[in-house]
Amino acid sequence: MSEIYLPAILLDIPRNAVVAIGLPLCLGILSGSSTAKVVRGDWYKASTFICLCASQSHQTKEFAWPARQAASSSLPCRMAIAVLVSVQAFYSRSNLANPRIAMGYASHLAVNALDTASNPSTRSDVKLGIALYYAQLAMNFIWSPLFFNGKKLGLALIDSVLLAGTTFYMTKLLDRPTKSQSTYLLLPYCAWLTFATYLNGGIWWLNRGQTPQKD
């Protein structure tokens, strides 16, 4: 398989570990700053409460965005919560306290692997992995504005599914060239994306057919 073309700047950025880590951190700050007000508002509080109700067999009330009555006790939701707790425990005990730090350093390892690789197949895998890294950065960046600012739960869910799939495949591609080092860094991020996609899907399902209202 022939190597895909990547502009030199996309390879130069992650060659410096500090810059590699700083890029996803800065994008996270930019994306999150525009949603801070929404997170503190009634709509988000109502949406997250609704999701919790679905796993606790409670009934929902009328909030800023009226939702359907929550379903009965959900084993998948409880399992997802267990995943969340496990991921949080990992980050609380790890020096890599932020998944963006982990993904940024993984991109640094990927470029190092590309620079030392001589096998055409390996180089092709790494280049595709790096291209997918930038693709998932873009999808990660737009998720918060879609979900919080735009309240486009369906579009946010599509973005989340594509983001998770892209990240899983990227992790697979970079595993062998980086001697599994990037996998160690990215697996917690993959676990978090799995939970986030489940949560997004649950909130979309409970609010399907409803019209979002302003806080």
C-alpha positions as a Python dict, from the first residue, in 0.01 Angstrom:
ca = {
    (1, 'M'): (0, 0, 0),
    (2, 'S'): (142, 337, -100),
    (3, 'E'): (202, 606, 160),
    (4, 'I'): (-55, 880, 192),
    (5, 'Y'): (63, 1238, 155),
    (6, 'L'): (85, 1453, 467),
    (7, 'P'): (200, 1817, 463),
    (8, 'A'): (538, 1856, 630),
    (9, 'I'): (395, 2080, 902),
    (10, 'L'): (164, 1800, 1020),
    (11, 'L'): (472, 1586, 1079),
    (12, 'D'): (686, 1866, 1224),
    (13, 'I'): (431, 1961, 1494),
    (14, 'P'): (444, 1631, 1686),
    (15, 'R'): (821, 1593, 1649),
    (16, 'N'): (855, 1829, 1945),
    (17, 'A'): (701, 1660, 2249),
    (18, 'V'): (597, 1989, 2411),
    (19, 'V'): (424, 2111, 2094),
    (20, 'A'): (268, 1768, 2039),
    (21, 'I'): (110, 1779, 2385),
    (22, 'G'): (24, 2148, 2364),
    (23, 'L'): (-183, 2118, 2045),
    (24, 'P'): (-464, 1898, 2183),
    (25, 'L'): (-456, 2087, 2513),
    (26, 'C'): (-507, 2422, 2337),
    (27, 'L'): (-782, 2281, 2116),
    (28, 'G'): (-955, 2147, 2426),
    (29, 'I'): (-942, 2486, 2595),
    (30, 'L'): (-1080, 2659, 2286),
    (31, 'S'): (-1360, 2408, 2244),
    (32, 'G'): (-1449, 2401, 2613),
    (33, 'S'): (-1443, 2777, 2669),
    (34, 'S'): (-1739, 2827, 2437),
    (35, 'T'): (-1946, 2568, 2622),
    (36, 'A'): (-1873, 2663, 2984),
    (37, 'K'): (-2189, 2872, 3019),
    (38, 'V'): (-2408, 2596, 2876),
    (39, 'V'): (-2264, 2336, 3114),
    (40, 'R'): (-2367, 2556, 3407),
    (41, 'G'): (-2717, 2601, 3265),
    (42, 'D'): (-3043, 2417, 3325),
    (43, 'W'): (-3042, 2228, 2994),
    (44, 'Y'): (-2723, 2033, 3063),
    (45, 'K'): (-2817, 1963, 3425),
    (46, 'A'): (-3153, 1833, 3310),
    (47, 'S'): (-3003, 1617, 3038),
    (48, 'T'): (-2749, 1451, 3267),
    (49, 'F'): (-3011, 1400, 3538),
    (50, 'I'): (-3236, 1233, 3282),
    (51, 'C'): (-2960, 990, 3186),
    (52, 'L'): (-2896, 901, 3549),
    (53, 'C'): (-3268, 846, 3601),
    (54, 'A'): (-3262, 588, 3323),
    (55, 'S'): (-3022, 375, 3525),
    (56, 'Q'): (-3191, 434, 3860),
    (57, 'S'): (-3550, 349, 3753),
    (58, 'H'): (-3673, 697, 3849),
    (59, 'Q'): (-3919, 905, 3654),
    (60, 'T'): (-3815, 1227, 3488),
    (61, 'K'): (-3968, 1567, 3546),
    (62, 'E'): (-4014, 1863, 3313),
    (63, 'F'): (-3689, 2047, 3250),
    (64, 'A'): (-3555, 2302, 3003),
    (65, 'W'): (-3570, 2026, 2743),
    (66, 'P'): (-3868, 1798, 2822),
    (67, 'A'): (-3773, 1434, 2790),
    (68, 'R'): (-3958, 1109, 2756),
    (69, 'Q'): (-4017, 903, 3064),
    (70, 'A'): (-3699, 721, 3154),
    (71, 'A'): (-3676, 352, 3087),
    (72, 'S'): (-3647, 89, 3355),
    (73, 'S'): (-3318, -20, 3510),
    (74, 'S'): (-3049, -41, 3242),
    (75, 'L'): (-2763, -288, 3277),
    (76, 'P'): (-2564, -130, 2988),
    (77, 'C'): (-2587, 208, 3161),
    (78, 'R'): (-2454, 59, 3484),
    (79, 'M'): (-2173, -107, 3294),
    (80, 'A'): (-2088, 224, 3128),
    (81, 'I'): (-2076, 392, 3468),
    (82, 'A'): (-1835, 120, 3581),
    (83, 'V'): (-1616, 201, 3280),
    (84, 'L'): (-1625, 571, 3372),
    (85, 'V'): (-1518, 495, 3729),
    (86, 'S'): (-1233, 275, 3602),
    (87, 'V'): (-1111, 544, 3362),
    (88, 'Q'): (-1128, 810, 3633),
    (89, 'A'): (-933, 583, 3868),
    (90, 'F'): (-665, 533, 3603),
    (91, 'Y'): (-621, 904, 3545),
    (92, 'S'): (-621, 983, 3918),
    (93, 'R'): (-333, 740, 3972),
    (94, 'S'): (-140, 824, 3658),
    (95, 'N'): (98, 1106, 3573),
    (96, 'L'): (-98, 1132, 3249),
    (97, 'A'): (-382, 1308, 3430),
    (98, 'N'): (-533, 1442, 3109),
    (99, 'P'): (-625, 1226, 2806),
    (100, 'R'): (-518, 1512, 2580),
    (101, 'I'): (-167, 1488, 2722),
    (102, 'A'): (-169, 1116, 2649),
    (103, 'M'): (-294, 1153, 2292),
    (104, 'G'): (-47, 1434, 2225),
    (105, 'Y'): (248, 1227, 2342),
    (106, 'A'): (119, 930, 2143),
    (107, 'S'): (142, 1145, 1829),
    (108, 'H'): (502, 1226, 1923),
    (109, 'L'): (580, 855, 1951),
    (110, 'A'): (414, 795, 1616),
    (111, 'V'): (629, 1050, 1434),
    (112, 'N'): (941, 910, 1599),
    (113, 'A'): (840, 566, 1473),
    (114, 'L'): (790, 708, 1124),
    (115, 'D'): (1133, 872, 1124),
    (116, 'T'): (1306, 545, 1213),
    (117, 'A'): (1094, 308, 1004),
    (118, 'S'): (1240, 161, 685),
    (119, 'N'): (968, -91, 604),
    (120, 'P'): (723, 60, 350),
    (121, 'S'): (426, -114, 512),
    (122, 'T'): (517, 23, 854),
    (123, 'R'): (564, 374, 718),
    (124, 'S'): (228, 354, 544),
    (125, 'D'): (53, 243, 864),
    (126, 'V'): (213, 518, 1070),
    (127, 'K'): (132, 790, 817),
    (128, 'L'): (-229, 678, 801),
    (129, 'G'): (-235, 667, 1180),
    (130, 'I'): (-106, 1024, 1201),
    (131, 'A'): (-364, 1139, 945),
    (132, 'L'): (-637, 976, 1155),
    (133, 'Y'): (-493, 1146, 1462),
    (134, 'Y'): (-558, 1488, 1309),
    (135, 'A'): (-901, 1374, 1192),
    (136, 'Q'): (-1000, 1267, 1543),
    (137, 'L'): (-867, 1596, 1681),
    (138, 'A'): (-1105, 1782, 1449),
    (139, 'M'): (-1400, 1560, 1544),
    (140, 'N'): (-1313, 1595, 1912),
    (141, 'F'): (-1299, 1973, 1873),
    (142, 'I'): (-1645, 2008, 1716),
    (143, 'W'): (-1828, 1768, 1949),
    (144, 'S'): (-1872, 2014, 2237),
    (145, 'P'): (-2010, 2298, 2019),
    (146, 'L'): (-2248, 2051, 1851),
    (147, 'F'): (-2375, 1899, 2175),
    (148, 'F'): (-2372, 2193, 2415),
    (149, 'N'): (-2402, 2508, 2206),
    (150, 'G'): (-2605, 2375, 1915),
    (151, 'K'): (-2794, 2110, 2116),
    (152, 'K'): (-2767, 1893, 1803),
    (153, 'L'): (-2774, 1563, 1987),
    (154, 'G'): (-2811, 1353, 1672),
    (155, 'L'): (-2522, 1520, 1491),
    (156, 'A'): (-2311, 1504, 1807),
    (157, 'L'): (-2383, 1131, 1831),
    (158, 'I'): (-2277, 1075, 1470),
    (159, 'D'): (-1960, 1273, 1539),
    (160, 'S'): (-1895, 1071, 1856),
    (161, 'V'): (-1938, 737, 1676),
    (162, 'L'): (-1702, 845, 1397),
    (163, 'L'): (-1457, 984, 1653),
    (164, 'A'): (-1453, 658, 1848),
    (165, 'G'): (-1414, 444, 1536),
    (166, 'T'): (-1135, 664, 1402),
    (167, 'T'): (-950, 655, 1734),
    (168, 'F'): (-983, 278, 1768),
    (169, 'Y'): (-841, 221, 1420),
    (170, 'M'): (-565, 477, 1478),
    (171, 'T'): (-469, 294, 1798),
    (172, 'K'): (-451, -35, 1608),
    (173, 'L'): (-235, 112, 1332),
    (174, 'L'): (16, 268, 1572),
    (175, 'D'): (45, -28, 1808),
    (176, 'R'): (317, -227, 1632),
    (177, 'P'): (529, 65, 1504),
    (178, 'T'): (546, 221, 1854),
    (179, 'K'): (595, -116, 2028),
    (180, 'S'): (257, -76, 2201),
    (181, 'Q'): (364, 242, 2381),
    (182, 'S'): (101, 451, 2203),
    (183, 'T'): (-162, 187, 2280),
    (184, 'Y'): (-96, 220, 2652),
    (185, 'L'): (-152, 594, 2618),
    (186, 'L'): (-461, 572, 2397),
    (187, 'L'): (-660, 284, 2549),
    (188, 'P'): (-797, 495, 2839),
    (189, 'Y'): (-901, 757, 2583),
    (190, 'C'): (-1075, 484, 2382),
    (191, 'A'): (-1255, 369, 2698),
    (192, 'W'): (-1367, 724, 2767),
    (193, 'L'): (-1494, 767, 2410),
    (194, 'T'): (-1694, 446, 2448),
    (195, 'F'): (-1865, 582, 2757),
    (196, 'A'): (-1916, 928, 2608),
    (197, 'T'): (-2075, 779, 2296),
    (198, 'Y'): (-2307, 567, 2509),
    (199, 'L'): (-2403, 869, 2717),
    (200, 'N'): (-2460, 1085, 2407),
    (201, 'G'): (-2673, 810, 2256),
    (202, 'G'): (-2877, 772, 2574),
    (203, 'I'): (-2951, 1143, 2600),
    (204, 'W'): (-3041, 1158, 2230),
    (205, 'W'): (-3276, 860, 2268),
    (206, 'L'): (-3452, 1000, 2573),
    (207, 'N'): (-3498, 1339, 2404),
    (208, 'R'): (-3585, 1218, 2053),
    (209, 'G'): (-3868, 1409, 1893),
    (210, 'Q'): (-3843, 1693, 2143),
    (211, 'T'): (-3753, 2054, 2065),
    (212, 'P'): (-3466, 2208, 2264),
    (213, 'Q'): (-3550, 2524, 2455),
    (214, 'K'): (-3317, 2802, 2558),
    (215, 'D'): (-3190, 2805, 2916),
}
